[in-house]
Each structure stands twice: as structure tokens, then as C-alpha cells.
């Protein structure tokens, strides 16, 4: 499915996010972004995903324990479902997601999951946030720099302002640029992007990073339940 309407009223979020989203929706950056999206839709472009703010709908701020930052949604038909790295059930796994599941298996000894949807992670407090929230069919990064980053940076700061420490997983150079937005009291883990182009490269290969087990060990040290990855 694709995006059909560029309107914040059609994109529900959990109530705790309303201060952040409402402030952005009233900003010049949002007005410019919405005008751009509407123009692209009017021109016949196919945009993904149908619910750009779905990560904020599934994971309220009070539930956030872990943040995984992606770049922008998958750009193939039927792939993006509004959560970073996740695809809808029944959709073939993109290479980055395949490597995420390979590292999950290596790190935790878990068999491959039946679905590529990460909704189950989101429901446990893993905020799966892309820094850009829409994309055009077949055109990766086509909406980068159009205004979404103003909102997602505000979301990162909002999560970071919490008195409860969170774990932030920054996979790839793009996500790692957001480290400056994260207070030192949080637990930040960095690795290369899970894309096949970088997953095995130094200096921080994604395959072998051990982030899934490391997050659960950190959560245990906080007296919190592990994530069922």
C-alpha cells in the first residue's frame, strides 16, 4: 500500500507524542513538507508508507526502552510499514533486514522469525524510527531534507529528555550523526549499517556487533525485563 493523503489528521499517534507532533505540524517546516508531499501525490508519484507516523502510534513515549534509528523507508512496493527496517507480513525480507535477523540468530541463538514485521518489537518499547518518514517508489532518499528530519530530531530529543535511561542503537553513519542529540546518561551502541555494503566492514561491523544481547544485559542491569527479540 502507498500513501494517499498528506495530512497529519489522518496519521494518528499515541497521545504522549502529541506535544511533539502538534508543535511540528504548526511549523513552517511542516507546511513546506506537506506542500511537497501533496505536489508529489498530485503529480502521480507513489509514496510509501501509508502511515508515516506508525512508529509513534505503536510505541508511546512512556513505553520507549530502546530506540533503533533507520534512515528512510523501503522504496519497493508493499515493503515499508512505517517502522524502521520492518516489512509487512508475507513480504520478502530486504537485505538489511536479513542481516538483522542473521545477527539476531548469531547473538542470541534464535531461529529466523516467521515474519519480517517488527511490530512485536515496537509493542515491547522498541521505537523503530526512520529519520525521514516517506519515500518515492524506486527512489531511495528521495524525500531526505524535505522537513521530516525536523520532526524526527525533535522525537529523539524528546525521548532523550526522559529521566529514565534508554538504549539507542545507531546503525550506520547516518544514524550515528544523531548521537549529538542524545544525552550521555543513555546507553548508546554503534555499528555499521546492516546493509550488505557495510555489514561486514570495519571498524564496527554490524554482523558480530552483539547489540541484541548487549541491550538485554543492560536492561537487566536497570531491573527491566528483556526484549523478546
Residue, then its C-alpha position, 0 to 999 in steps of 0.5 A: x500500500x502507498x500513501x494517499x493523503x498528506x495530512x497529519x489528521x489522518x496519521x494518528x499517534x499515541x497521545x504522549x507524542x502529541x506535544x511533539x507532533x502538534x508543535x511540528x505540524x504548526x511549523x513552517x517546516x511542516x507546511x513546506x513538507x506537506x506542500x511537497x508531499x501533496x505536489x508529489x501525490x498530485x503529480x502521480x508519484x507513489x509514496x510509501x508508507x501509508x502511515x508515516x507516523x506508525x512508529x509513534x502510534x505503536x510505541x508511546x513515549x512512556x513505553x520507549x526502552x530502546x530506540x533503533x534509528x533507520x534512515x528512510x523507508x523501503x522504496x519497493x512496493x508493499x515493503x515499508x510499514x512505517x517502522x524502521x527496517x520492518x516489512x509487512x507480513x508475507x513480504x520478502x525480507x530486504x537485505x538489511x533486514x536479513x542481516x538483522x535477523x542473521x545477527x539476531x540468530x548469531x547473538x542470541x541463538x534464535x531461529x529466523x522469525x516467521x515474519x519480517x514485521x517488527x511490530x512485536x518489537x515496537x509493542x515491547x518499547x522498541x521505537x523503530x524510527x526512520x529519520x525521514x518518514x516517506x519515500x518515492x517508489x524506486x527512489x531511495x532518499x528521495x524525500x531526505x531534507x524535505x522537513x521530516x528530519x525536523x520532526x524526527x530530531x525533535x522525537x529523539x530529543x524528546x525521548x532523550x529528555x526522559x529521566x529514565x535511561x534508554x538504549x539507542x542503537x545507531x546503525x550506520x553513519x547516518x544514524x550515528x550523526x544523531x548521537x549529538x542529540x542524545x544525552x550521555x546518561x543513555x546507553x548508546x551502541x554503534x555499528x555499521x549499517x546492516x546493509x550488505x555494503x557495510x555489514x561486514x566492514x570495519x571498524x564496527x561491523x554490524x554482523x558480530x556487533x552483539x547489540x541484541x544481547x548487549x541491550x538485554x544485559x543492560x536492561x537487566x542491569x536497570x531491573x527491566x525485563x528483556x526484549x523478546x527479540 
